[in-house]
Amino acid sequence: MSDEEDFRQFAASRQKQLLRGAYLLCGDWHSAEDLVQTAFGLMYRSWRRIKRVEHPDAYAKQVLYRCHLSAKRKKRFATVSIESVSEPPAPGDGYGDGTTAVLLEALADLPDRARAVVVLRFWEDYSVAQTAEALGVSQGTVKSQSSRALTLLRVRIGDSLSDIRRD
């Protein structure tokens, strides 16, 4: 099997998983798709080396998260809000009571690095050490970012869920 075919199979099998994580980072599906494509583009250039890595899935997630943080730092493009276009509902929102929407909104309000830490630690189930390695930061930074982010989420989600329950 050629390197190109091998990469295509890898990308096709991992796209949905990476897209879900990217959505949690970006907050919208279009940006998430762009982020996944950017990560795949970077990986394709180095595929011969990457396919020999022990855990290419973990490497793909690391590339995805670092691309997100890098793009946020550079802020190359101005974001224009289009009010007339609505986002599709988040997959798996089976509660019907608005809790998933509240969680996604609160997650989107977090600073980029804090959001990346929360997604890696609690969505991807990474350890502190794995999260630190994936983001290229110290374990202490991961712990402090987690603590601050969870405090913010508790406050924002608590307030929002109180509003939903009153309705």
C-alpha positions in Angstrom: 0.0 0.0 0.0 1.4 3.4 -0.9 1.9 6.2 1.6 -0.9 8.2 0.1 -3.4 5.4 0.3 -2.3 4.6 3.9 -2.8 8.3 4.9 -6.2 8.4 3.2 -7.3 5.4 5.3 -6.0 6.9 8.5 -7.7 10.2 7.8 -11.0 8.6 6.9 -11.0 6.5 10.0 -10.1 9.3 12.4 -12.0 12.2 10.9 -15.2 12.0 12.9 -13.3 11.7 16.2 -11.1 14.6 15.5 -14.1 16.7 14.2 -15.9 16.2 17.5 -12.9 17.4 19.5 -12.4 20.3 17.1 -16.0 21.3 17.5 -15.6 21.6 21.2 -12.5 23.8 20.7 -14.0 26.0 18.0 -17.6 26.2 18.9 -18.9 25.9 15.3 -18.8 23.1 12.7 -17.3 25.1 9.9 -14.2 26.2 11.9 -13.9 22.7 13.2 -13.8 21.2 9.7 -11.2 23.8 8.7 -9.1 22.9 11.8 -9.3 19.2 11.1 -8.3 19.8 7.4 -5.4 22.0 8.5 -4.2 19.3 10.9 -4.5 16.6 8.2 -2.6 18.8 5.8 0.3 19.2 8.2 0.3 15.4 9.0 0.3 14.5 5.3 3.6 16.3 4.8 5.2 14.2 7.4 3.2 11.0 7.0 6.2 8.7 6.4 7.6 9.6 9.8 4.3 9.8 11.6 3.1 6.4 10.5 6.1 4.9 12.3 5.1 6.6 15.6 3.7 4.2 18.2 0.4 6.1 18.6 -0.5 8.1 15.5 -4.0 8.9 17.0 -2.4 10.7 19.9 -0.1 12.5 17.5 -3.1 13.6 15.4 -4.8 15.0 18.4 -1.7 16.8 19.4 -1.4 18.4 15.9 -5.1 19.4 16.1 -4.8 21.1 19.5 -1.6 22.9 18.6 -3.1 24.1 15.3 -6.0 25.5 17.2 -3.9 27.4 19.7 -1.5 28.6 16.9 -4.4 29.9 14.8 -5.9 31.7 17.8 -2.5 33.4 18.5 -2.0 34.5 14.9 -5.6 35.7 14.4 -5.0 35.9 10.6 -8.7 36.3 9.7 -11.4 38.6 11.0 -14.4 36.8 12.1 -17.7 38.0 10.7 -20.9 36.9 12.4 -23.7 35.9 10.1 -26.9 36.1 12.1 -29.1 34.6 9.4 -27.3 31.3 9.3 -27.9 29.0 12.2 -25.6 26.2 13.4 -26.8 22.6 13.1 -27.6 21.1 16.4 -24.8 19.4 18.2 -24.8 15.6 17.7 -25.9 13.5 20.6 -28.0 16.2 22.3 -30.6 13.8 23.4 -31.6 15.5 26.6 -34.0 18.0 25.0 -33.7 20.2 28.1 -31.0 22.5 26.8 -28.2 21.3 29.0 -25.9 20.4 26.1 -26.4 23.8 24.6 -25.6 25.4 27.9 -22.4 23.4 28.3 -21.2 24.2 24.7 -22.0 27.9 25.2 -20.0 27.9 28.5 -17.2 26.0 26.9 -17.0 28.5 24.1 -16.7 31.4 26.6 -13.5 29.9 28.0 -10.1 31.3 26.9 -8.6 29.2 24.1 -5.9 27.5 26.2 -8.3 26.7 29.0 -10.8 25.3 26.6 -8.1 23.1 25.1 -7.1 21.8 28.5 -10.7 21.0 29.5 -11.4 19.2 26.2 -8.2 17.2 26.5 -8.6 16.3 30.1 -12.3 15.6 30.3 -13.5 14.9 26.8 -10.4 13.0 25.5 -9.7 11.6 29.0 -6.0 12.6 28.9 -3.9 12.6 32.1 -2.3 15.8 33.3 1.1 14.6 31.8 -0.5 13.7 28.5 -2.3 17.0 28.3 0.9 19.0 29.1 2.8 17.1 26.4 0.1 17.6 23.8 -0.1 21.3 24.4 3.6 21.8 25.0 3.2 23.3 28.5 4.1 22.3 32.0 2.0 20.0 34.2 1.5 22.9 36.6 0.0 25.0 33.8 -2.4 22.2 33.0 -3.5 21.9 36.6 -4.0 25.7 37.1 -5.8 26.0 33.8 -8.0 23.1 34.7 -8.9 24.5 38.1 -9.7 28.0 36.7 -11.6 26.7 33.8 -13.7 24.3 35.9 -14.5 27.1 38.3 -15.7 29.3 35.4 -17.7 26.5 34.0 -19.4 25.8 37.3 -20.4 29.4 37.7 -21.6 29.8 34.1 -23.4 26.5 33.9 -24.9 26.8 37.3 -26.4 30.2 36.4 -27.7 29.0 33.0 -29.2 25.8 34.4 -31.0 27.8 37.0 -32.5 29.9 34.2 -33.6 26.8 32.3 -35.2 25.2 35.3 -37.2 28.4 36.0 -38.7 28.3 32.5 
